[in-house]
């Protein structure tokens, strides 16, 4: 080994090049953004079987064959409150569509508070409770509100974490209808 | 011989011990210990930088129950971890994975450290191996003459 310093320098240069390549390959991979994206899009929607406010059950099978919007929410969440007018407007526009369904799944809230909210705000769509947070976990939710578009065939067509506008809800419905 | 190879042997022993500690199988952990271990590896999906173990968020509570269910169902730690990566992506892990490209995150600092240490060793050796100046006959004669002059002056 006549020039060990040169070999070390070469190895350091090699490490720097490897680091550069790794960085270049990962440019554009925003971990924050990745953390907010749903990995369910394009996959089968998780099955659920949840209680509703009147003692009945709400299941994914109930909405088979329909383009379905599933919205995770609760009554105390401020962004959910901000989103509420868009949900109302969107639901009013589509409630009579035979191929449409909308389900609000409650994350972490008292049943009494949910009942009061639904009554006071005249919520017309189906409300389901998720007392064990199993549906929230199966959908890999990151909080609320979080909205999913499910195709008539049961595939997740779109997902968003955060409040939706009525325009976005329309886009979600179109995506669900267009998907298998 | 020992003086020459001693430091290298010591370095080798340290590396082997460190690897053994890191890679040695942890043996049969109890279900509770396995659950606790997994909970500390997973990030609470709705919190900022908290592990599932440290969070009281509803999703974290659900994940804790789910981990216990999966362990009871006979799933391995790797299967459980993978199920959460499939569900949430790599961002669910508090520490990067130790496979694929993510492995570089663990390996590169060690490689850089090893290269730095090697560089220092070579630099020290080169310094030690610098040829020492040897006195020539002329130098010896000059020193002897100077001593004689000093003796004459002193005497």
Interface residues (C-beta under 8 A of the other chain):
Chain A: X4 X5 X8 X11 X12 X15 X18 X19 X22 X25 X26 X31 X34 X35 X37 X39 X40 X107 X108 X132 X133 X134 X136 X137 X140 X141 X142 X143
Chain B: X45 X46 X58 X59 X61 X62 X63 X65 X66 X86 X87 X88 X89 X90 X91 X101 X104 X108 X111 X112 X115 X118 X119 X122 X123 X126
